[in-house]
Amino acid sequence: MINILTRARKLGPLLAAAIFATAAPALAQAPSQSQRDAIKSQCRSDYMARCSSVLPPPRKARIN
């Protein structure tokens, strides 16, 4: 009987961690539409400011 209780005491925290790890993604919230719009506008402005002048490599340099 003592052996079973000792094993349960050791496995209890591991079981709790496994349940939390599987339940945590289900509790995460998706961004709202306004948050998505803000991210898109910031991303586009960053692209236009930093990346639009970069030319693609010549066709010979592309690796397929």
trRosetta pair geometry for C-beta under 8 A, 3 or more apart (Angstrom, degrees):
i j d omega theta_ij theta_ji phi_ij phi_ji
1 4 5.9 -53 -154 31 33 111
1 5 6.7 29 151 -14 65 106
2 5 5.7 -56 -151 39 35 111
2 6 6.3 37 152 -22 67 106
3 6 5.8 -54 -147 35 30 112
3 7 6.4 29 154 -17 64 106
4 7 5.8 -55 -149 37 31 110
4 8 6.3 30 153 -19 65 108
5 8 5.6 -53 -143 38 32 112
5 9 6.3 36 155 -23 64 105
6 9 5.7 -53 -149 34 30 113
6 10 6.6 25 153 -15 63 106
7 10 5.8 -59 -151 38 32 108
7 11 6.1 14 158 -7 69 114
8 11 6.0 -63 -136 47 29 101
8 12 6.0 51 160 -47 65 100
9 12 5.9 -33 -142 6 25 121
10 13 7.8 -67 -179 30 30 95
10 14 7.6 13 142 -2 62 116
11 14 5.3 -65 -155 46 50 113
11 15 5.8 52 150 -25 81 106
12 15 5.8 -58 -147 35 27 109
12 16 6.4 25 157 -17 64 107
13 16 5.5 -53 -145 38 34 113
13 17 6.3 36 156 -20 66 105
14 17 5.7 -53 -147 36 31 111
14 18 6.4 32 153 -19 64 106
15 18 5.7 -54 -147 36 32 111
15 19 6.4 31 155 -18 65 105
16 19 5.8 -54 -148 36 31 110
16 20 6.3 29 154 -17 65 107
17 20 5.7 -55 -146 39 31 110
17 21 6.1 32 156 -22 66 108
18 21 5.7 -53 -143 35 30 112
18 22 6.5 20 160 -11 63 107
19 22 6.2 -63 -150 41 28 103
19 23 6.0 14 158 -10 66 117
20 23 5.9 -66 -138 45 28 103
20 24 6.0 44 162 -43 67 102
21 24 6.1 -35 -138 11 25 117
22 25 7.7 -57 -174 26 32 98
22 26 7.9 21 142 -6 59 112
23 26 5.6 -63 -163 39 51 114
23 27 6.4 45 147 -22 79 108
24 27 5.8 -63 -152 35 35 110
24 28 7.0 48 152 -37 66 95
25 28 5.6 -38 -154 9 42 118
31 35 3.8 -120 -179 95 109 131
31 36 5.3 140 104 -55 118 77
31 39 7.2 41 134 -14 168 135
32 35 4.7 98 52 6 73 103
32 36 7.1 -135 97 -4 39 86
33 36 5.6 -52 -148 36 34 112
33 37 6.3 36 153 -20 66 105
34 37 5.6 -50 -146 36 33 113
34 38 6.4 36 153 -21 64 104
35 38 5.7 -53 -148 35 32 112
35 39 6.5 33 153 -19 65 104
36 39 5.7 -54 -149 35 32 111
36 40 6.3 32 154 -19 66 106
37 40 5.7 -54 -146 37 31 111
37 41 6.3 27 158 -17 65 106
38 41 6.0 -56 -145 37 29 107
38 42 6.3 25 157 -15 64 109
39 42 6.0 -60 -147 40 28 108
39 43 6.1 29 155 -22 65 110
40 43 5.7 -56 -144 36 28 112
40 44 6.3 26 158 -18 65 107
41 44 5.8 -53 -145 37 30 110
41 45 6.4 27 157 -16 64 107
42 45 5.9 -56 -146 39 30 107
42 46 6.3 31 155 -19 65 107
43 46 5.8 -57 -149 37 29 111
43 47 6.3 31 153 -20 64 106
44 47 5.6 -53 -147 35 32 113
44 48 6.3 30 156 -17 66 106
45 48 5.7 -52 -144 38 32 110
45 49 6.1 28 157 -16 65 111
46 49 5.9 -61 -144 41 28 108
46 50 5.9 -16 172 15 67 117
46 51 7.8 42 131 1 69 105
47 50 6.8 -79 -132 52 19 83
47 51 4.9 -51 -156 46 62 118
47 52 6.5 87 144 -50 73 85
48 51 7.7 -23 -47 51 11 76
48 52 5.1 15 -140 -29 44 134
49 52 7.7 83 10 9 13 105
51 54 5.4 -48 -163 18 59 119
57 61 4.1 -96 158 84 126 126
57 62 5.9 160 83 -64 112 70
58 61 5.1 87 60 7 77 104
58 62 7.8 -130 98 -21 43 84
59 62 5.9 -44 -158 10 38 116
